[in-house]
């Protein structure tokens, strides 16, 4: 992000500040003397639509967050190893539901069964040692 003067609009750029990434990557200007949002976030959209990406400071109730190519470019610039060509996929879009589907987090019943299994193994070992 480049900010040429105090109070001037800042934006996310990957070409040394010559242009905004993807033509739409304005940043918030800060809590003090700015727009009231954290400067590390994209510019807040006026309503429940038109967010730049998941780094928007606010979402509406029940709204799905959307990861965009601009988000991924910012993560890549921060040092995350994405293994994803951001420049070839500037229009990438995935919702938070899509990301959760890819994460493969076990369901609570699976965790309960795993814990119960460990408990039974521990009980069996303890009983076997007591009988020996």
N, C-alpha and C positions, 0 to 999 in steps of 0.2 A: 504494500500500500504506500502511496506517495502522497504527501501533503505539502504543497509548495508554500503555503502561508497559513498563519493561524486563522481559523474560521473558514478556510476554503474547503470545498467538498473533497473527501478522500474516496479513493476507489481501489479495488484489488486489481493488480496488473502483474503480468508475467514478462512484460517486455520493457522493463526499466521505467515504467510509469508513462510511456508514450500513449497507451490506450487502455481502456477498461477491458478486463477479460470478458469475452463473449458479448461485449457491447452493453452489458447490464450487470455491474457488480459494485454499485455504490456501497460505501460503508457508513455506519452510524458515526456521528461526530463526537459522541461522549456525553457523559452525565453532566459534567460541569461546563457551562457555557456552550453546550452543543444541543443536540436534539433530544437529550434526556435518556438515551439508550447507551449501552456499553459500546465503546469504540471497536471492540473485537468482533462485532456482529455486522451482518449485512444491514442495509438501510431498512427500517421497518416499513412494511406496506400499510396503506391506509385502511384496508379492509381484510376480509378473510380470503382473498384471492390475490394472486400476483406476487407472491413471495419469491425472492431470488433463490431461496433454498432453505435447507434445514437450519442454517445459521441465522435465520430471521429471529429477532429477539422475542416475538410473540406469535402465538397461534390462537385461533378461535377455538371455543369449546367443541370437542368432538372432531376436530379437523386432523386429517392425516398429514404428517410431515412428509415432505418430498425432498429426496436427495437429488441434487442436480449436478450437471457437469461442472458448474461454477463451484459448488461445494467441494467436489472431488479435486478440482484444481487447487483450491485453497488448502485442503488437507495435504496434498502433494507438496505444495510450497512450504508448508510447516514442517515437513520432514517425514510424513507418513509414507511407508512403502506400499503403494496401492497395487502394483502389478496391473495397471490399467492405463491405457494411453488416453489421457484426458484430451489432448489436442485433436484426436480423431473422433472423439465422442463428446463434443461440446454440448450437444443436446440431450445427453443422458438424463433419464428421469426414472426414479424408483421411489415407491412409497415406503413408509416405515413398516407396513405389513409385508411387502416384498422382501425387505431385509430380514425380518423376523423369520420368514419361511426358509431363508437360506441359512440361518444361524443354527438350526437343528438343536434347540434347547430341549432337554428331556421334560416330559410332563411330570406333575407332582406325584402321580401314581407310580411312575417309574422310580423316582427318588425314594418313595416310601418302601417299595419292594426291595430296592438295593439296601437300604438301611436295615430292614427286617432280616434280609439274608445275612448281612454281616453280624447282626445280633444272634441269629441261630448258629452261625459258625463259631462265634465266641462262646456261646453256651455249651455247644458240643465239645469244644476243646477243654473248657473248664471241667465239664463232667468227666471227660476221659482222663484228665489228670487226677481228679479226685478218686476215681476207681483204681487207678494204677498204683 
